[in-house]
Amino acid sequence: MECPEQKWLKTQEVKKVDDLPKELQEAVLEIYPKIKLGRAPNHAIKQKMIELYNTIYNTDYEKNTSCGSCLQTTLKGITDIYNKIKKNEK
């Protein structure tokens, strides 16, 4: 996938996230309920979601982006980690 505005090129590989530090897991657990419906309630939450995604996946998405593809990617990444954390809690 690549940015339709050519701000970033196709990703050749996605880094698999294993053994996420506890503080990042806590950040995911904190933010996910605010974004789980597919929309951040405000700009600050959207920026926090992008920054968290960038930290976890070592990417460089612009934190002020309004690119739908970029936002969907970050939401999906956070959702996947949230689901993995919850699955491991059981």
C-alpha positions as CSV (number, residue, x, y, z in Angstrom):
1,M,0.0,0.0,0.0
2,E,1.2,3.5,-0.7
3,C,0.0,7.0,-0.1
4,P,-2.2,8.2,-2.9
5,E,-0.6,11.6,-2.5
6,Q,2.9,10.0,-2.8
7,K,3.9,11.1,0.7
8,W,5.2,7.6,1.3
9,L,5.8,4.6,-1.0
10,K,4.7,1.0,-0.7
11,T,5.8,-0.8,2.3
12,Q,7.8,-3.8,1.4
13,E,7.4,-5.5,4.7
14,V,5.5,-5.0,7.9
15,K,7.4,-5.4,11.1
16,K,5.8,-8.0,13.3
17,V,5.3,-6.7,16.8
18,D,6.0,-9.2,19.5
19,D,6.8,-8.6,23.2
20,L,5.5,-5.1,23.2
21,P,6.7,-3.2,26.3
22,K,4.2,-2.9,29.1
23,E,3.9,0.9,28.8
24,L,3.0,0.7,25.1
25,Q,0.5,-2.1,25.9
26,E,-1.1,0.3,28.5
27,A,-1.1,3.1,25.9
28,V,-3.0,0.9,23.4
29,L,-5.5,-0.2,26.1
30,E,-6.0,3.4,27.0
31,I,-6.6,4.8,23.5
32,Y,-8.4,1.9,21.8
33,P,-11.8,2.6,23.5
34,K,-11.7,6.1,22.2
35,I,-11.0,5.1,18.5
36,K,-12.7,1.7,18.3
37,L,-15.7,3.0,16.3
38,G,-13.3,4.1,13.6
39,R,-13.2,7.8,14.4
40,A,-11.2,9.7,16.9
41,P,-13.3,12.1,19.1
42,N,-10.9,15.0,18.6
43,H,-7.6,16.0,17.0
44,A,-5.5,15.3,20.0
45,I,-6.7,11.6,20.2
46,K,-6.0,11.2,16.4
47,Q,-2.5,12.5,16.9
48,K,-1.9,10.3,19.9
49,M,-3.1,7.3,17.8
50,I,-0.7,8.1,15.0
51,E,2.2,8.7,17.3
52,L,1.6,5.5,19.2
53,Y,1.4,3.6,15.9
54,N,4.7,5.2,14.7
55,T,6.4,4.2,17.9
56,I,5.2,0.6,17.8
57,Y,5.8,0.0,14.1
58,N,8.8,2.3,13.6
59,T,7.0,4.3,10.9
60,D,6.8,8.0,10.2
61,Y,3.2,8.9,9.5
62,E,2.6,12.6,9.7
63,K,0.7,13.1,13.0
64,N,-1.5,15.8,11.4
65,T,-2.5,13.7,8.4
66,S,-6.0,13.6,7.1
67,C,-5.2,10.9,4.6
68,G,-7.9,8.2,4.9
69,S,-5.6,5.4,4.0
70,C,-3.0,6.5,6.5
71,L,-5.6,6.8,9.3
72,Q,-7.1,3.4,8.4
73,T,-3.7,1.8,8.6
74,T,-2.9,3.2,12.0
75,L,-6.4,2.3,13.3
76,K,-6.0,-1.2,12.1
77,G,-2.6,-1.6,13.6
78,I,-3.7,-0.3,17.0
79,T,-6.8,-2.6,16.8
80,D,-4.8,-5.6,16.0
81,I,-2.5,-5.0,19.0
82,Y,-5.5,-4.4,21.3
83,N,-7.1,-7.7,20.2
84,K,-3.8,-9.5,20.8
85,I,-3.4,-8.0,24.2
86,K,-7.0,-9.0,25.2
87,K,-6.5,-12.5,23.8
88,N,-3.4,-13.0,25.9
89,E,-5.2,-11.8,29.0
90,K,-7.6,-14.8,28.8
